[in-house]
Amino acid sequence: MAYPHRLGLSQETEEEIEKAQRQVHERYWNQLREFQIPETIITKMQLGDVLDDAPIPQPLRLARTLHDYASELIETAALHVRFSPKLREWLAILGDQTHRNITARLGYAQHLEFHLSREQIDDAINDGIEAAINNKLTRSRPSTVRTIDSLVSDRSKRRRAMKESYFLKFPQTMIIDVCWAARQHRREWDRWIKGEIKDGSKPDRLFRAVLTSDKEPKAHRDELRPKDWK
């Protein structure tokens, strides 16, 4: 679980969530089997062999399956949590954990890239995570809701503190270095640091992954940044 103690979840609740999520993993892994392509088939196709039972790309079905897989993992955990001032933070951390868990499991799947590129797979997972987080936040909204300006201000304060902490560790770092490491452009950084981008969204999770690490930007992405990239 992703720091459940921050919301005061009991050990029993943690175990219930883990059990429920294990069932989700097993169910979706069985669904993902039909998208896997054996290495022998891939090799024959690469050699130009004509196959009577050649696999057919199913990009839309795989994207929907991955979206629902990620979304259901979030929802399974979120069912046990009511509104809390730290709910957004907890869901953002849960989103990071969910993405890592699914990605790690997909490492054992054979040739899903026959249907979708790695980037498309990542986007489908991120979309599912973001949809589930937004759904939970909408349903959990208290009767007396803080103004949007207040929420944006709170997000900005937390993110600026995160930025300052990271830049103290690596004082030679520039903002553009963080953007490159997170694979996000400077315009996304400007919106993110102002609090305009929601917690749990793809840019939020990518910037957070860099800024909460103990690694320099180049450790996250060692490709050479183009001179005019921004």
C-alpha positions, -999 to +999 in steps of 0.1 A: +000+000+000+010+036-006+015+052+028-020+043+041-010+055+076-013+090+063-051+086+063-052+065+094-061+032+077-060+002+100-038-029+094-070-049+087-080-024+060-046-025+044-048-063+042-083-061+027-070-037+000-040-059-008-063-089-011-087-072-034-059-058-056-043-092-059-076-104-073-076-075-098-041-084-109-050-120-114-081-112-134-065-087-157-034-109-162-057-136-175-073-111-199-038-099-211-028-135-221-048-132-253-027-102-264+006-119-259+025-131-289+049-161-285+085-154-294+084-182-321+056-164-339+074-131-338+105-147-352+086-163-381+069-130-389+103-112-389+117-138-413+087-133-436+071-166-431+034-168-441+013-180-411-022-194-414-029-183-379-011-150-380-020-127-350-041-096-357-032-063-340-058-053-314-046-018-303-080-005-291-089-036-271-055-037-254-056+001-246-090-003-230-079-033-210-049-015-197-069+016-189-095-004-170-068-025-152-051+007-138-085+023-130-098-007-111-066-010-090-070+027-079-108+023-073-103-009-053-080+009-028-100+042-029-132+024-018-118+021+017-109+058+020-132+088+027-124+124+022-093+137+040-072+168+036-044+145+025-066+125+001-051+141-030-016+135-019-024+099-010-041+093-044-011+108-062+013+084-044-011+055-051-011+064-087+027+063-088+027+029-071+000+015-094+019+026-125+051+009-113+032-023-103+015-027-137+047-018-156+067-044-137+041-071-144+039-062-181+077-069-182+067-106-181+042-103-210+054-114-244+054-088-272+025-066-263+042-040-285+028-060-314-004-042-306+008-009-291+040+010-287+056+013-253+045+049-252+009+040-261+009+014-234+021+039-209-005+065-220-033+039-216-022+031-180-018+068-171-053+076-185-068+049-164-051+061-133-060+098-139-097+089-146-100+069-114-083+096-093-106+123-106-136+101-101-127+095-065-120+132-058-153+141-073-173+116-053-154+124-021-159+162-023-172+175+011-203+196+013-183+227+020-158+228-008-129+251-009-126+274-038-107+265-069-082+293-062-075+278-027-069+243-041-046+257-068-027+277-042-022+247-020-009+226-049+015+254-059+029+258-023+035+220-020+052+218-054+074+248-048+085+233-016+093+201-035+112+220-060+132+239-034+141+207-016+154+191-048+173+221-060+191+222-026+203+187-032+214+195-068+222+233-069+236+231-104+203+219-118+182+241-140+144+238-145+149+228-181+170+198-169+140+187-147+117+191-177+139+170-199+142+143-173+105+142-168+098+143-206+077+174-202+081+207-219+087+240-200+051+251-206+039+221-186+063+229-158+050+265-156+014+252-153+024+225-129+044+247-105+015+272-105-008+244-093-029+245-125-023+208-133-042+184-111-026+160-087-023+125-101-022+136-137+006+124-160+027+156-158+023+157-120+034+122-116+064+126-139+076+158-123+070+143-089+091+112-098+121+134-106+118+159-077+112+133-050+141+112-061+177+114-048+190+113-084+202+141-107+181+147-138+206+130-161+201+098-140+164+098-152+172+104-188+207+102-201+199+113-237+215+145-248+190+174-247+188+193-280+201+228-278+168+245-287+145+221-269+122+238-243 
